[in-house]
Amino acid sequence: MIVLERVSKTYYPDSVGLDDVSLRIEAGEFVSIVGQSGAGKTTLAKLLMAEEPPSAGRIEIGGWDITRIRPRDIPELRRQIGVIFQDYKLLPKKTVFENVSFALEVAGATSNHIRDIVPQVLMIVGLEDRAKRFPRQLSGGEQQRVVIARSLVHRPKVLLADEPTGNLDTMNTRDIMDLLVKINAFGTTVVLVTHNREVVNALKRRVIILKEGRVVSDVAHGKYMLTV
Amino acid sequence: MTTAWRIFAASWKHFARNLWIGLATVFVFTVALLSVNVLIATNVMLEQTVAYFEEKIDVTITFQPDTPEALLTQARFYVQSFPQTESVRLVTPQEAYDAFKERYKSNAKILEAVTELSVNPLGAQLIIKAKETKDYPFLLSAVRNPQFEPFIRSSSYDDHRDAISSIRDAARSMRLFGSGLVAVFALFGLLAAFNAIRVAIYTQREEIAIMRLVGASSAYIRLPFVLEGVWLATLACVVTALSVWAAIQVGEPRLQTMFAGSDPGIMAFYVANRSFLVFTQFGIMAALSAMVSWIAVGRYIKR
């Protein structure tokens, strides 16, 4: 469960990222957070990843209050939240296998466990035959699937996807969204941050709309309307 | 244990996959170390030059021809007893006479004049070599005590005083200048190495940020870079050692002509001080690489 209580984020000197946002996302939900550029979507994602601290309010993930999380505890949080980025953020000098296994290595997983789990995850995302390739040798859609594989190896309770289809064509976008839906079906909470109206509307899941840092709409089976 | 092995392996993989950046850094390290070693070798040659001239210096005390032999022997033991004395040689009047004739054997007039004298006009000589040039005034004043003074005809120190003083001053200046220059080049070398590592890590700043985003701890990100820095320093030291060795092998025989056929002493210096030189240069370079890597990576580890 993710809880935001009256969360605000301001950037020096007076730019507002989020303004008094309160949210509650239940375990196993698939929530789309939408809004135009500058609405506060990325700020919200950064706060959930503890990339930045909030200026005010309280954030709790799975019962863990991360509002004033200590820097040394951040890696532990990141291992519990799977994160997918628009620009993939793969390690360019590591192979597909190494990129995925790196997420396990940093958590101290044994070599046997890594050898077992990584091929399984690569099979889930359909990249079992790309294990020895480097990111530059993959298409955008394949790179995004590597990122998903990397975020899944910890079996996270929460998967945060920040504009995961932003750099992809229609075909790859559909593949990635199908994967996210499948992951959600296994019980993982998925928080999708996007401005892609078609993607959100096709999902027919809960939609939270942000505008100028505030929640202006929160609909259980909503649509992201053009007029908003 | 597993984590330690992973960090070790990651440092090697990182080095292999960033080979060009690594080799560029090794090149900067090597140039820095070589410049310091060139100055060290130059300093050794200067020291050898000074030592060569110092070796040539001695002081000769000439006694009156009628000085008793017992007093001469006593004077020799007296000078020998000082810790400042390197060696003392007593030249008897006959030996001095023979040496004189040998020296002027090609000058018939001088030889004829000496032969016409019925007695040996030359006195005994005490040839004193001090351990250091600064000790000559002390040894001379010690010999010129009331016991020996009446029998001393002359001393060659007065003739050599200016030369001894000049060599002593030159040696002091050269040592000071050489050490200063080595220190300055070492500082420049360290700065160059410092910046080479910073640049190498700057090119990998995005990777560092990604590692953090996927849950790597600060130490897990930093340590492979720190170890890689140590490997780079090791490689640079090996390349430097081989280059220095090859340069000495090729260059030293050619330098012997400048030292009147004697050994310039560079290889001997490196062999005698090999442990100190290797461990100092490697230690400083490795410690610097490790420290700078740790700090530089930290700049790109955000929350």
Interface residues (C-beta under 8 A of the other chain):
Chain A: M49 A50 E51 E52 P53 P71 R72 I74 P75 E76 L77 R78 R79 V83 F85 K89 L90 L91 P92 K93 F102 A103 E105 V106 A107 G108 T110 S111 R150 H154
Chain B: T2 T3 R6 K13 H14 R17 N18 E207 I210 M211 R212 L213 V214 G215 A216 S217 S218 Y220 K302 R303
